[in-house]
Amino acid sequence: MKVELELVEIYRYEGLPGVRYRFRVKDTKIYLNVTATSLEEATKKAEQIIKNLELDKYLASIERSR
């Protein structure tokens, strides 16, 4: 299953370095927050989190059980 990400917001915390990117996994209530220097880097980091958590496999198993 291909997991699609939707960019929700880009923000900064005052006093902390870096830009934060908030993504939502499409058609879910799952959000991922990453710090990165560009949108491309942020997307790669979010995709790596999905891979590490095996979130794509989990979402696929839920989809099959519906």
C-alpha positions in Angstrom: 0.0 0.0 0.0 1.3 3.4 -1.0 0.9 5.9 1.9 0.1 9.4 0.8 1.1 12.5 2.8 -0.7 15.8 3.0 1.3 18.8 4.1 -0.8 20.5 6.9 1.5 23.3 8.1 5.0 24.7 8.2 6.0 26.4 11.4 8.9 27.5 13.7 9.3 27.5 17.5 10.9 30.7 18.7 14.3 30.0 20.1 14.7 26.6 18.4 16.6 26.0 15.2 15.0 24.6 12.1 11.6 24.6 10.5 8.9 22.1 11.5 6.7 20.4 8.9 3.5 18.7 9.9 2.1 16.0 7.6 -1.1 14.0 7.8 -1.4 10.5 6.4 -4.1 10.8 3.8 -7.6 9.5 4.8 -6.4 8.9 8.5 -6.0 10.9 11.7 -2.3 10.1 11.8 0.0 13.1 11.9 3.8 13.2 11.6 6.0 16.2 12.6 9.6 16.5 11.4 12.3 19.1 11.5 14.0 19.8 8.2 15.7 22.5 6.1 13.4 21.9 3.0 10.1 20.4 2.1 11.9 17.6 0.2 14.0 16.7 3.2 10.9 16.8 5.4 9.0 14.5 3.1 11.9 12.0 3.0 12.0 12.0 6.8 8.3 11.4 7.1 8.5 8.6 4.6 11.3 7.1 6.6 9.3 7.2 9.8 6.4 5.4 8.0 8.9 2.8 6.8 10.5 2.3 10.3 7.1 1.9 11.9 5.8 -0.3 9.1 2.8 1.9 9.0 2.1 1.1 5.4 1.7 -2.6 6.3 -0.6 -1.7 9.3 -2.8 0.5 7.2 -3.0 -2.1 4.4 -4.1 -4.8 6.9 -6.8 -2.4 8.2 -8.0 -1.7 4.7 -8.3 -5.4 3.9 -10.3 -6.1 7.0 -13.0 -3.5 6.0 
